[in-house]
Amino acid sequence: MTASVGLGSSDPRPLLLVCPTPKLVAEAKEAGFPVVTIAETTGFTDDQLRDHLVETVRTHQVGMLIACGNASTLPAVLETAERLGVSPNPAASARLLADASQIRGLLTRSGPQWEALALPTGPGDTPPPYDIEYGVETLTVEGMHRVTGIVELRYTGKEATCAGSVPDPVTGDATAGTDLRGAPVHTFPAPLTRQEEAEIRALATGLLDLAGYEFGYAFTRVARTDEGPRVVESLPRQASWPASRLIELTTGLMAERELVRALSGIPLDAPVMVGCAAAVPSPGPSDAPDHGTALPEVREVRDGYALLTALTPAELAARRDAVLDRQACAGLLAAGEGPA
């Protein structure tokens, strides 16, 4: 039994946020929600985490629990929330989305049009047979999925390395060293034809329907292959950096604010596209933003990426290529990388 979505700020019961961003806490409080937080789940065993959640929910008489970030895929969090009747979403559907092997099994059972893409898993495996993915962010309310943005993730090099750490394009977790294809260049909105966009939207939202997803953000990766678009995997959380920032810069939609509006039962704003944006891997030290922001094309630098904005796709492509060219000339990119 899951709690109904749309508590509204008039509900006196607190909202429990597990591993929230400061933005989400601030937005929830501003909307009038009494807020209780559990900032971290690390350091707990599964049993300790379950006990802590139970004690927190009962002590504060929590009305709903929202799990964020890595907590959104922890069985201990999802199962406890559902058992206590404070989950806005069936725990089974969120767990399914967090497990790529279960997703592939679900899609295989659902028919050939839902064929999923198997990824290499071993350290000696070759890169996947594609170089472009689309990250589809959706916000679901009462089983209705709204696409808030589709970001292109284009892998431009093989076995590229970057100094410092670069967030995984899906989880947002920082990973250092060598990746099979290096860090991708992100572009938003993704350059797609209407037919391509319709197919990708249908795959992402159809997967959420198959999984029985009822409420919350999801970020679904769809690969562009010779056989057409194929689902790679999906996670029950909002897009991570830098995809989330590109969507916010270009549409004005702040993910945390939209989630709180959904919880409050307020109709969601439709994205209004103003210009376009890209995130280019920045090989310089992640703690030295002046390395990138000194370039005229760069708006901001964070966590291994330089962010660019422009009014048109052509202008954005020129700025992106200028940054990549400068990096290549400086010897900062691995062999084979450069403007696509």
Beta strands, then each sheet from edge to edge (+ up, - down):
strand 1: 15-18
strand 2: 35-38
strand 3: 64-67
strand 4: 132-141
strand 5: 144-154
strand 6: 161-167
strand 7: 174-178
strand 8: 185-188
strand 9: 216-225
strand 10: 228-235
strand 11: 276-281
strand 12: 300-302
strand 13: 305-310
sheet 1: 2+ 1+ 3+
sheet 2: 10+ 9- 4+ 5- 8+ 11- 13+ 12-
sheet 3: 6+ 7-
end
